[in-house]
Amino acid sequence: MRLNYLLLILFTSASSFWACSKGDVPVVNPAPTNLTVTATVSTDNSGNVNFVASATNATTYEYDFGNGIFQTVPTGTVMYKYPASGNYTVNVIAKNTAGKTISKSVDVSVTVAQSLIWSDEFDAPGAPNPAKWNYDLGAGGWGNQELQYYTNRTDNAIVSNGTLKIIAKKENYSGSAYTSARLLTKDKFSFKYGKIEVRAKMPVGIGTWPAAWMLGNNINTVNWPNCGEIDIVEHKGSDVNKIYGTLHYPGNFGGNAVGGTKVITGANSEFHVYACEWTALSIKFYIDGALYFTFANNNTLPFNQNFFVLLNLAMGGTFGGPVDSGFTTATYEVDYVRVFQ
């Protein structure tokens, strides 16, 4: 009897061993399965989209919202507000604690109604509104071998009859042959992403170089071009009607900057609306509502921070070129600056 009992124990142990070796060991941390993703777009044109992701065996969900923005969501449910209208492909990765994943994409079409967040309509006669504008002062070329001395005099910047007039003059002033003005919203207003419109009429005169542009708020700490520069509009008096929209950043600045041009009519005899639409994915340039250049933005570039606005009229320099010997004065006229988000 004792011998039979021992044989029974050995037979049972062997059976258990072979059973375990044939795949009955339970799987640890199985990969997520059955991933579903739904997206509900708000109908109020706010840009809000409610996402719900669910998967078996998932512990976290990583969202790529299709515009360079990423977010990890433990529950899988998240509300995201898109800053701009567009069609986006959203990718969701469901992950477990062992790092095993499953992914799925969903397309969303979003309409965002933008609101005016800042503007200057230049309706109050006199000096430009000091609550909105500072001045850069001085000469020295500003890195471009320019010939003017920038002042804060109403001789060079004044609001009248509903427009800002930046006036360049041929006059000896503190060692410079010309005077003009450069206004900026630094330390008063800046924004990240949105649309900016500048309605303006360009000056007449060979050697004039008007511009409406933006610089990154961190210029004092990282310097140019690391801060980034977005030129909404530039014009050369020596090449009338050719409009420039340009971006400067590390590796692409100065003569190596990236941009587009468009030839229009009446640049210095009529007002035109020069606009820039800026998101995490792109920077688009428009004239009178017509798109003429698109730049692909991404999170490695400096165009994902707050920027402030500048308006100026330079004389000569590396872009403006030689000034006509008969030049006496020219006016860069701005009807309004508007920023939407």
Sequence and secondary structure as in RCSB ss.txt:
>XXXX:A:sequence
MRLNYLLLILFTSASSFWACSKGDVPVVNPAPTNLTVTATVSTDNSGNVNFVASATNATTYEYDFGNGIFQTVPT
GTVMYKYPASGNYTVNVIAKNTAGKTISKSVDVSVTVAQSLIWSDEFDAPGAPNPAKWNYDLGAGGWGNQELQYY
TNRTDNAIVSNGTLKIIAKKENYSGSAYTSARLLTKDKFSFKYGKIEVRAKMPVGIGTWPAAWMLGNNINTVNWP
NCGEIDIVEHKGSDVNKIYGTLHYPGNFGGNAVGGTKVITGANSEFHVYACEWTALSIKFYIDGALYFTFANNNT
LPFNQNFFVLLNLAMGGTFGGPVDSGFTTATYEVDYVRVFQ
>XXXX:A:secstr
 HHHHHHHHHHHHHHHHHHIIIIIS  SS   EEEEEEEEE TTSB EEEEEEEEET  EEEEE SSS EEEESS
SEEEEE SS EEEEEEEEEE TT  EEEEEEEEEE B   EEEEE   S BS  TTT EEE B SGGGTTB EEE
  STTTEEEETTEEEEEEEEEEETTEEEEE EEE TTT  BSSEEEEEEEE   STTEEEEEEEEETTHHHH TT
TT EEEEEEE TTSTTEEEEEEEBTTB GGG EEEEEE S TTTS EEEEEEE SSEEEEEETTEEEEEEE  TT
SS SS EEEEEEEEEBHHHH S  TT  EEEEEEEEEEEE 
